[in-house]
């Protein structure tokens, strides 16, 4: 679903947006939609990262441990021996 809206941009901004849209083979509307969506996602991820940081969680270490565990289970299911961590 799409909505039509009227927006105002500086001449420089719209010129750059048109250039980037053309380079990526997108219409100006599609490029602006993508740019706005990416900006919104960056804001959400930045807020999430701030919460995780304030909570003192180490998600990278947990993710690496999960990956090692998945690998070990895969090795065992394949009839081998788990690799050393």
C-alpha positions as CSV (number, residue, x, y, z in Angstrom):
1,X,0.0,0.0,0.0
2,X,1.3,3.4,-0.8
3,X,0.3,6.9,0.2
4,X,0.9,10.1,-1.7
5,X,2.4,12.9,0.3
6,X,3.8,16.3,-0.4
7,X,7.4,16.9,0.9
8,X,9.8,19.8,0.6
9,X,13.5,19.4,0.1
10,X,16.4,21.7,-0.5
11,X,17.6,21.9,-4.1
12,X,20.8,20.2,-3.1
13,X,19.1,17.3,-1.4
14,X,16.7,16.6,-4.2
15,X,19.5,16.9,-6.8
16,X,21.5,14.3,-4.9
17,X,18.5,12.1,-4.3
18,X,17.8,12.1,-8.1
19,X,21.4,11.3,-8.9
20,X,21.4,8.3,-6.4
21,X,18.1,7.1,-7.6
22,X,19.3,7.1,-11.2
23,X,22.5,5.4,-10.3
24,X,20.6,2.6,-8.6
25,X,18.0,2.3,-11.4
26,X,15.1,3.4,-9.2
27,X,12.5,6.0,-9.5
28,X,12.9,9.0,-7.2
29,X,9.9,7.8,-5.2
30,X,11.3,4.3,-4.8
31,X,14.7,5.6,-3.8
32,X,13.2,8.1,-1.2
33,X,11.0,5.3,0.2
34,X,14.1,3.0,0.6
35,X,16.2,5.8,2.1
36,X,13.4,6.6,4.7
37,X,13.0,3.0,5.5
38,X,16.7,2.5,6.0
39,X,16.9,5.6,8.3
40,X,14.0,4.3,10.4
41,X,15.7,0.9,10.7
42,X,19.0,2.5,11.8
43,X,17.1,4.4,14.5
44,X,15.5,1.3,15.7
45,X,18.8,-0.7,15.7
46,X,20.6,2.2,17.4
47,X,18.0,2.3,20.2
48,X,18.2,-1.4,20.6
49,X,22.0,-1.3,20.8
50,X,21.8,1.4,23.4
51,X,19.4,-0.7,25.6
52,X,21.6,-3.7,25.2
53,X,24.7,-1.6,26.1
54,X,22.9,-0.1,29.2
55,X,21.9,-3.6,30.3
56,X,25.5,-4.7,30.1
57,X,24.8,-7.6,27.8
58,X,27.5,-9.1,25.6
59,X,25.5,-10.3,22.6
60,X,28.6,-10.9,20.4
61,X,30.0,-13.4,22.9
62,X,26.7,-15.1,23.2
63,X,26.3,-15.3,19.4
64,X,29.7,-16.9,19.0
65,X,29.0,-19.4,21.7
66,X,25.7,-20.3,20.0
67,X,27.6,-20.7,16.7
68,X,30.1,-23.1,18.3
69,X,27.2,-25.1,19.9
70,X,25.4,-25.4,16.5
71,X,28.7,-26.6,14.9
72,X,29.2,-29.2,17.6
73,X,25.7,-30.5,17.3
74,X,26.1,-30.7,13.5
75,X,29.3,-32.6,13.9
76,X,27.7,-35.1,16.3
77,X,24.7,-35.6,14.0
78,X,27.0,-36.2,11.1
79,X,28.6,-39.0,13.1
80,X,31.8,-37.2,13.8
81,X,33.3,-35.8,16.9
82,X,32.7,-32.2,18.0
83,X,35.4,-29.8,17.1
84,X,37.3,-28.2,19.9
85,X,36.0,-24.8,20.9
